[in-house]
C-alpha cells in the first residue's frame, strides 16, 4: 500500500467518524427525550448505550488523529498504539454499561411499568435509521482496523437494539405486555457483552505482543526456508503494532554458496512477507552457520597471516548483519 493510498484511507475513515458522531448525537437526544416521555427502559437503556457510543467514537477519532502524527525519537513507531488503547477503553465501557442495563432490567422485570408503545416505536425507528447510516460510514474499513471495528460494533449494537425496541413496541401496543420492555433491555445488554468481550480479547492480544491471528507462523517459516539460498531461520518474532500494521524480526541462516547474494535473498523474503502477509516492518539479520566449518573458512585458516588485523577478520566470527 502506497503512502498516498494510506493517507486517502485515513481521510475516508476520519470523514466516516465525523458523520457517525453527528448521527449518534442526534440519536442520543431523540432517545433520551423519548425514553423519559414514553417511560421506556428499553429506550433509556439504548440511549445510555448511544452515549457510550459517542464516547467510543470520540476516542476512536482521537486515536486516528494521534496515529497520523509523525514518529519521534521517543516514539519511533509514532502513536499507532493509541488505536489499541482506545479499543480497550471502548470494550471496558461497554461491559460497564451492560451491567447497569441488566440491573435496571431486573428491577423493571419484577415491577413492570406501562410505556407509550406507539411513541416508543416511532423514536426507535428514527434511531434505527440513524444507526444504519452511521454503520455504512464505518463498515468499509471495519475489517482492517480494530479501532474502526470496535466503533462499528458499537453502532451495530445500537441498530440491533433499535430493532428489538421496534418489535417490542409493536407487541406492547397490541398486548400491553410491558414486561417486554425489561426483556428487550436485557437482550441489549447481552449483545453489548458479546461485542465488548471480542474487542477486549483482540486488544489485549495485541498489547501482549501476540502474533497476529491471521498469520500462520509455520507457513511463514516454510515459505522463508523455501527461498533459494536459505538454510534455516531462527529467533523469529512476529507481532502487531496496531491492528493493521504487523512487524517481524528474524535471523536468516544463509547457505555458504549464497553468501555474496545475501542482500538479494533478504530482499526477496521482505517482498514475500509484504505481498503474502502484509508485513511491512521487517528486521532480518543474515548469517552463515555452515561457513564456520566450510571449505572457504578452512582454507583461510591455513593461509599465512599478514598482520593481526587480517587474522582478526577470520577468527570464526564472520557474520554479516543485514537489517
Secondary structure as a PSIPRED ss2 file (coil, helix, strand):
# PSIPRED VFORMAT (PSIPRED V4.0)

   1 X C   1.000  0.000  0.000
   2 X C   1.000  0.000  0.000
   3 X H   0.000  1.000  0.000
   4 X H   0.000  1.000  0.000
   5 X H   0.000  1.000  0.000
   6 X H   0.000  1.000  0.000
   7 X H   0.000  1.000  0.000
   8 X H   0.000  1.000  0.000
   9 X H   0.000  1.000  0.000
  10 X H   0.000  1.000  0.000
  11 X H   0.000  1.000  0.000
  12 X H   0.000  1.000  0.000
  13 X H   0.000  1.000  0.000
  14 X H   0.000  1.000  0.000
  15 X H   0.000  1.000  0.000
  16 X H   0.000  1.000  0.000
  17 X H   0.000  1.000  0.000
  18 X H   0.000  1.000  0.000
  19 X H   0.000  1.000  0.000
  20 X H   0.000  1.000  0.000
  21 X H   0.000  1.000  0.000
  22 X H   0.000  1.000  0.000
  23 X H   0.000  1.000  0.000
  24 X H   0.000  1.000  0.000
  25 X H   0.000  1.000  0.000
  26 X H   0.000  1.000  0.000
  27 X H   0.000  1.000  0.000
  28 X H   0.000  1.000  0.000
  29 X H   0.000  1.000  0.000
  30 X H   0.000  1.000  0.000
  31 X H   0.000  1.000  0.000
  32 X H   0.000  1.000  0.000
  33 X H   0.000  1.000  0.000
  34 X H   0.000  1.000  0.000
  35 X H   0.000  1.000  0.000
  36 X H   0.000  1.000  0.000
  37 X H   0.000  1.000  0.000
  38 X H   0.000  1.000  0.000
  39 X C   1.000  0.000  0.000
  40 X C   1.000  0.000  0.000
  41 X H   0.000  1.000  0.000
  42 X H   0.000  1.000  0.000
  43 X H   0.000  1.000  0.000
  44 X H   0.000  1.000  0.000
  45 X H   0.000  1.000  0.000
  46 X H   0.000  1.000  0.000
  47 X H   0.000  1.000  0.000
  48 X H   0.000  1.000  0.000
  49 X H   0.000  1.000  0.000
  50 X H   0.000  1.000  0.000
  51 X H   0.000  1.000  0.000
  52 X H   0.000  1.000  0.000
  53 X H   0.000  1.000  0.000
  54 X H   0.000  1.000  0.000
  55 X H   0.000  1.000  0.000
  56 X H   0.000  1.000  0.000
  57 X H   0.000  1.000  0.000
  58 X H   0.000  1.000  0.000
  59 X H   0.000  1.000  0.000
  60 X H   0.000  1.000  0.000
  61 X H   0.000  1.000  0.000
  62 X H   0.000  1.000  0.000
  63 X H   0.000  1.000  0.000
  64 X H   0.000  1.000  0.000
  65 X H   0.000  1.000  0.000
  66 X H   0.000  1.000  0.000
  67 X H   0.000  1.000  0.000
  68 X C   1.000  0.000  0.000
  69 X C   1.000  0.000  0.000
  70 X C   1.000  0.000  0.000
  71 X C   1.000  0.000  0.000
  72 X C   1.000  0.000  0.000
  73 X C   1.000  0.000  0.000
  74 X C   1.000  0.000  0.000
  75 X C   1.000  0.000  0.000
  76 X C   1.000  0.000  0.000
  77 X C   1.000  0.000  0.000
  78 X C   1.000  0.000  0.000
  79 X C   1.000  0.000  0.000
  80 X C   1.000  0.000  0.000
  81 X C   1.000  0.000  0.000
  82 X H   0.000  1.000  0.000
  83 X H   0.000  1.000  0.000
  84 X H   0.000  1.000  0.000
  85 X H   0.000  1.000  0.000
  86 X H   0.000  1.000  0.000
  87 X H   0.000  1.000  0.000
  88 X H   0.000  1.000  0.000
  89 X H   0.000  1.000  0.000
  90 X H   0.000  1.000  0.000
  91 X H   0.000  1.000  0.000
  92 X H   0.000  1.000  0.000
  93 X H   0.000  1.000  0.000
  94 X H   0.000  1.000  0.000
  95 X H   0.000  1.000  0.000
  96 X H   0.000  1.000  0.000
  97 X H   0.000  1.000  0.000
  98 X H   0.000  1.000  0.000
  99 X H   0.000  1.000  0.000
 100 X H   0.000  1.000  0.000
 101 X H   0.000  1.000  0.000
 102 X H   0.000  1.000  0.000
 103 X H   0.000  1.000  0.000
 104 X H   0.000  1.000  0.000
 105 X H   0.000  1.000  0.000
 106 X H   0.000  1.000  0.000
 107 X H   0.000  1.000  0.000
 108 X H   0.000  1.000  0.000
 109 X H   0.000  1.000  0.000
 110 X H   0.000  1.000  0.000
 111 X C   1.000  0.000  0.000
 112 X C   1.000  0.000  0.000
 113 X C   1.000  0.000  0.000
 114 X C   1.000  0.000  0.000
 115 X C   1.000  0.000  0.000
 116 X C   1.000  0.000  0.000
 117 X H   0.000  1.000  0.000
 118 X H   0.000  1.000  0.000
 119 X H   0.000  1.000  0.000
 120 X H   0.000  1.000  0.000
 121 X H   0.000  1.000  0.000
 122 X H   0.000  1.000  0.000
 123 X H   0.000  1.000  0.000
 124 X H   0.000  1.000  0.000
 125 X H   0.000  1.000  0.000
 126 X H   0.000  1.000  0.000
 127 X H   0.000  1.000  0.000
 128 X H   0.000  1.000  0.000
 129 X H   0.000  1.000  0.000
 130 X H   0.000  1.000  0.000
 131 X H   0.000  1.000  0.000
 132 X H   0.000  1.000  0.000
 133 X H   0.000  1.000  0.000
 134 X H   0.000  1.000  0.000
 135 X H   0.000  1.000  0.000
 136 X H   0.000  1.000  0.000
 137 X H   0.000  1.000  0.000
 138 X H   0.000  1.000  0.000
 139 X H   0.000  1.000  0.000
 140 X C   1.000  0.000  0.000
 141 X C   1.000  0.000  0.000
 142 X C   1.000  0.000  0.000
 143 X C   1.000  0.000  0.000
 144 X C   1.000  0.000  0.000
 145 X C   1.000  0.000  0.000
 146 X H   0.000  1.000  0.000
 147 X H   0.000  1.000  0.000
 148 X H   0.000  1.000  0.000
 149 X H   0.000  1.000  0.000
 150 X H   0.000  1.000  0.000
 151 X H   0.000  1.000  0.000
 152 X H   0.000  1.000  0.000
 153 X H   0.000  1.000  0.000
 154 X H   0.000  1.000  0.000
 155 X H   0.000  1.000  0.000
 156 X H   0.000  1.000  0.000
 157 X H   0.000  1.000  0.000
 158 X H   0.000  1.000  0.000
 159 X H   0.000  1.000  0.000
 160 X H   0.000  1.000  0.000
 161 X H   0.000  1.000  0.000
 162 X H   0.000  1.000  0.000
 163 X H   0.000  1.000  0.000
 164 X H   0.000  1.000  0.000
 165 X H   0.000  1.000  0.000
 166 X H   0.000  1.000  0.000
 167 X H   0.000  1.000  0.000
 168 X H   0.000  1.000  0.000
 169 X H   0.000  1.000  0.000
 170 X H   0.000  1.000  0.000
 171 X H   0.000  1.000  0.000
 172 X H   0.000  1.000  0.000
 173 X H   0.000  1.000  0.000
 174 X H   0.000  1.000  0.000
 175 X H   0.000  1.000  0.000
 176 X C   1.000  0.000  0.000
 177 X C   1.000  0.000  0.000
 178 X C   1.000  0.000  0.000
 179 X H   0.000  1.000  0.000
 180 X H   0.000  1.000  0.000
 181 X H   0.000  1.000  0.000
 182 X H   0.000  1.000  0.000
 183 X H   0.000  1.000  0.000
 184 X H   0.000  1.000  0.000
 185 X H   0.000  1.000  0.000
 186 X H   0.000  1.000  0.000
 187 X H   0.000  1.000  0.000
 188 X H   0.000  1.000  0.000
 189 X H   0.000  1.000  0.000
 190 X H   0.000  1.000  0.000
 191 X H   0.000  1.000  0.000
 192 X H   0.000  1.000  0.000
 193 X H   0.000  1.000  0.000
 194 X H   0.000  1.000  0.000
 195 X H   0.000  1.000  0.000
 196 X H   0.000  1.000  0.000
 197 X H   0.000  1.000  0.000
 198 X H   0.000  1.000  0.000
 199 X H   0.000  1.000  0.000
 200 X H   0.000  1.000  0.000
 201 X H   0.000  1.000  0.000
 202 X H   0.000  1.000  0.000
 203 X H   0.000  1.000  0.000
 204 X H   0.000  1.000  0.000
 205 X H   0.000  1.000  0.000
 206 X H   0.000  1.000  0.000
 207 X H   0.000  1.000  0.000
 208 X C   1.000  0.000  0.000
 209 X C   1.000  0.000  0.000
 210 X C   1.000  0.000  0.000
 211 X C   1.000  0.000  0.000
 212 X C   1.000  0.000  0.000
 213 X C   1.000  0.000  0.000
 214 X C   1.000  0.000  0.000
 215 X C   1.000  0.000  0.000
 216 X C   1.000  0.000  0.000
 217 X H   0.000  1.000  0.000
 218 X H   0.000  1.000  0.000
 219 X H   0.000  1.000  0.000
 220 X H   0.000  1.000  0.000
 221 X H   0.000  1.000  0.000
 222 X H   0.000  1.000  0.000
 223 X H   0.000  1.000  0.000
 224 X H   0.000  1.000  0.000
 225 X H   0.000  1.000  0.000
 226 X C   1.000  0.000  0.000
 227 X C   1.000  0.000  0.000
 228 X C   1.000  0.000  0.000
 229 X C   1.000  0.000  0.000
 230 X E   0.000  0.000  1.000
 231 X E   0.000  0.000  1.000
 232 X E   0.000  0.000  1.000
 233 X E   0.000  0.000  1.000
 234 X E   0.000  0.000  1.000
 235 X E   0.000  0.000  1.000
 236 X E   0.000  0.000  1.000
 237 X E   0.000  0.000  1.000
 238 X E   0.000  0.000  1.000
 239 X E   0.000  0.000  1.000
 240 X E   0.000  0.000  1.000
 241 X E   0.000  0.000  1.000
 242 X E   0.000  0.000  1.000
 243 X C   1.000  0.000  0.000
 244 X C   1.000  0.000  0.000
 245 X E   0.000  0.000  1.000
 246 X E   0.000  0.000  1.000
 247 X E   0.000  0.000  1.000
 248 X E   0.000  0.000  1.000
 249 X E   0.000  0.000  1.000
 250 X E   0.000  0.000  1.000
 251 X E   0.000  0.000  1.000
 252 X E   0.000  0.000  1.000
 253 X E   0.000  0.000  1.000
 254 X E   0.000  0.000  1.000
 255 X C   1.000  0.000  0.000
 256 X H   0.000  1.000  0.000
 257 X H   0.000  1.000  0.000
 258 X H   0.000  1.000  0.000
 259 X H   0.000  1.000  0.000
 260 X H   0.000  1.000  0.000
 261 X H   0.000  1.000  0.000
 262 X H   0.000  1.000  0.000
 263 X H   0.000  1.000  0.000
 264 X H   0.000  1.000  0.000
 265 X H   0.000  1.000  0.000
 266 X H   0.000  1.000  0.000
 267 X H   0.000  1.000  0.000
 268 X H   0.000  1.000  0.000
 269 X H   0.000  1.000  0.000
 270 X H   0.000  1.000  0.000
 271 X H   0.000  1.000  0.000
 272 X H   0.000  1.000  0.000
 273 X H   0.000  1.000  0.000
 274 X H   0.000  1.000  0.000
 275 X H   0.000  1.000  0.000
 276 X H   0.000  1.000  0.000
 277 X H   0.000  1.000  0.000
 278 X C   1.000  0.000  0.000
 279 X E   0.000  0.000  1.000
 280 X E   0.000  0.000  1.000
 281 X E   0.000  0.000  1.000
 282 X E   0.000  0.000  1.000
 283 X E   0.000  0.000  1.000
 284 X E   0.000  0.000  1.000
 285 X E   0.000  0.000  1.000
 286 X E   0.000  0.000  1.000
 287 X E   0.000  0.000  1.000
 288 X C   1.000  0.000  0.000
 289 X C   1.000  0.000  0.000
 290 X H   0.000  1.000  0.000
 291 X H   0.000  1.000  0.000
 292 X H   0.000  1.000  0.000
 293 X C   1.000  0.000  0.000
 294 X C   1.000  0.000  0.000
 295 X H   0.000  1.000  0.000
 296 X H   0.000  1.000  0.000
 297 X H   0.000  1.000  0.000
 298 X H   0.000  1.000  0.000
 299 X H   0.000  1.000  0.000
 300 X H   0.000  1.000  0.000
 301 X H   0.000  1.000  0.000
 302 X H   0.000  1.000  0.000
 303 X C   1.000  0.000  0.000
 304 X C   1.000  0.000  0.000
 305 X C   1.000  0.000  0.000
 306 X C   1.000  0.000  0.000
 307 X C   1.000  0.000  0.000
 308 X H   0.000  1.000  0.000
 309 X H   0.000  1.000  0.000
 310 X H   0.000  1.000  0.000
 311 X H   0.000  1.000  0.000
 312 X H   0.000  1.000  0.000
 313 X C   1.000  0.000  0.000
 314 X C   1.000  0.000  0.000
 315 X C   1.000  0.000  0.000
 316 X C   1.000  0.000  0.000
 317 X C   1.000  0.000  0.000
 318 X C   1.000  0.000  0.000
 319 X C   1.000  0.000  0.000
 320 X C   1.000  0.000  0.000
 321 X C   1.000  0.000  0.000
 322 X C   1.000  0.000  0.000
 323 X C   1.000  0.000  0.000
